[in-house]
Amino acid sequence: MYRRKKRSWAKHLDFTIIDLIACELALFLAIMIKFKGAVMFVDRYEYYILYERLAGMVIFIDLVGVFFTESYNGILRRTKYEELISCIVHSAINMGGILVYAWVTQHTKEYSRLALGIFFVLMLFISYVGRVIWKRVIRKRKLKDINKSQMIVVAETETVEACLNEIAFNKYTDFKVSGVVLLDRDMMGQQIHGFDVVANKDTMYEYFKNNIIDEVYIDGGDREAAECLAGELVEQGLIVHIALLHADQLMPNRIMENYGNYYVLTTSMHVASNRQVFLKRLTDIIGSIVGLLLTLIAFLIFAIPIKVQSKGSVFYNSTRIGKNGRRFKFYKFRTMFVDADARKQELMAQNEIEGNMFKMKNDPRIIPIGHFLRKYSIDELPQFWNVLKGDMSLVGTRPPTEDEYENYALHHKARLSITPGLTGMWQVSGRSDITDFEEVVALDTEYISNWSLGLDMKILFKTVGVVFSGKGSK
């Protein structure tokens, strides 16, 4: 029977427990230091109840932080310095959660600042020491091959060296390669990269029967022969792995999934986890609600000037192209005369950007107040409605117009592989200085390939600076 590799939270349950212990122990010690012992603390009943509730809330805050930040990814490969940075971030998130809890429950003044400060320092110290010691224990156990399964590699001479280089020299695997079987050549008694060749095609069944073997890794040969061999080995009670496709033949991001009765290997420019997608959408909803309040204020201020300077609606809407070619209604405060779209073709000769976008510095279609609205991106505020609806995101790639989209080359569609955004890499990279659409595409594909919640936050903060400075406006 094969036990699947641990996934998600269960994979790092040990480190989760260590951090929970660190939180509770740090809080206990901080209380003891502040109140000079347990007796004095218990005698002050009002504080006892307050911190008792906090002790329970700290567990919840820590687990929520771990769930959303994925703080244990790659933990065994981190250096001590990288682990220290991770512990600082982890402790800061917990501390932030406690401060939010204290503010929501209106107990900010009751909690001792000294106790919370001591708690933060002790939590960081205990968590760091606990992680480093436990990682050392794990590494030692891995290096000693304790409880590792015995694996035999079955391959052909053409592929065996590459196969061993890929899977046999990783110190932290759950298996140990104990021998090699060559299917197309008899090299019994010899070694390949330090591993004994224990059998050939004719003698391997006898070897499997008489030796301790847990797993077999099959690499090489045609697919039908490999599946036939795997079937025979499974009947002997062995666990069999068949190499399907080398990662170099695919893009870096790949996951195994099942569609109906088919198992498929899925690749994409970027693969996001469910929690990352959830957090991005949650951020969009919260941000759009705040943005719509700003939109209302802007409407009260600028609606009359827009109407006075140009008859027509205060809002402008057009059809834009969203994720993978989906069309949606796109909203802005109107900054141009009502016949602006009809006059666009007349001005195409003065387009200042090469490719499938239109940009003109002194566009005669813009009404007087429109220059101010555009300079500070106030005209973009109604798009928070698009964000709330899900047509757009706070951060993404700017959605093209229909006529721009019709002229896209195939590689341009890469920038439409995610939900379009209010702002993005192009907007915070000096958009007025970019005069080539290919540069825009390059920035957008860079964003998609390297997307993370942290990158979104970085772009949002940069966008605030761009908006208030008025730089890079369209």
Disulfide bonds with the S-S distance in Angstrom:
none
